[in-house]
Amino acid sequence: MNWITNYVRPRINSLFSRREVPENLWTKCPECGTMLFHRELSENLNVCTNCDHHLAISPRMRFSALFDGGVFVEVKVPEPAADPLGFRDQKKYPDRMKAAQKSTGEKEAMLVAEGEIGRTPIVAAAQDFSFMGGSMGMYVGNAIIAAAERAVKLKRPLVLFSAAGGARMQEGILSLMQMPRTTVAVQMLKEAHLPYIVVLTHPTTGGVTASYAMLGDIHISEPNALICFAGPRVIEQTIREKLPEGFQRAEYLLEHGMLDRVTHRKKLREELISILRMLGGLPAPVVGDLPAPGNIAAPRTETADSPAA
């Protein structure tokens, strides 16, 4: 009996028991509810293969798809004071930072890089909404200034991808001061006659919308992105009226003149290349590269002495 209980039964249970599936293998689309395999979703640039909904994408993943060959060099950003106000709510501010760094693998909410896109050298900056809601703190302000200074030094355009819930409350007035600081950084680009293109992604709200996100020469948005200062619910409660369908979404703003384009994520790279080369007075982008001469097989020439095929 002990042999059956201790050996046979566990073996049978192990054969027929349900295997645990790692949670990170599948992602549920928030729009249509489809379960998406992580590899398939990643290959599709985090766009739902069923309903075309644009899910959040990390700055590194975005840059890997944006730059030629996925090759880019990070631009160093000066680090501000860690906890200037000694802020604490339910957690201490440094503890929240450590948790965000652990979950995202990033130092802060913005990544700055330089490289080539369609053989056009640029400087790019992207916000990470998964890092404390992409909130704008002193580091984000320093990152935009560093990106602008690098672009001016190298005489390159600056492309910025915004995704934020607004200012970072843990830094108080110091966070709000980043609005005029980033405005000055954008002005540096304008005085140097360098293009500044903003790609607004879901969501871009609060002080970010009130500063550098709406100061670009050209504004492009991903489909159905929420772009606003105050959210629709706050506005409805204030004016006590029902807002129009799709209010503050990218398509609504395009129709009312606040955006220049609404572009699918998979077509965004080609559109940016065309715009950047046009603004820079460069020739049309190269669609494809021809193989090197050494790799082209020499054509076979038949003579009268050569055997017939």
Salt bridges, closest charged atoms under 4 A:
GLU31 OE1 - HIS53 ND1 3.85
ASP52 OD2 - HIS264 NE2 3.09
ASP68 OD1 - ARG269 NH2 3.07
GLU74 OE2 - ARG60 NH2 2.71
GLU79 OE2 - LYS107 NZ 3.08
ASP89 OD1 - ARG96 NE 3.18
GLU106 OE2 - ARG60 NE 2.58
GLU108 OE2 - ARG168 NH1 2.80
GLU114 OE1 - ARG150 NE 2.64
ASP217 OD1 - LYS190 NZ 3.22
GLU222 OE2 - ARG62 NH1 3.15
GLU222 OE2 - ARG265 NE 2.93
GLU236 OE2 - LYS242 NZ 3.96
GLU271 OE1 - ARG261 NH2 2.86
ASP289 OD1 - ARG119 NH2 2.64
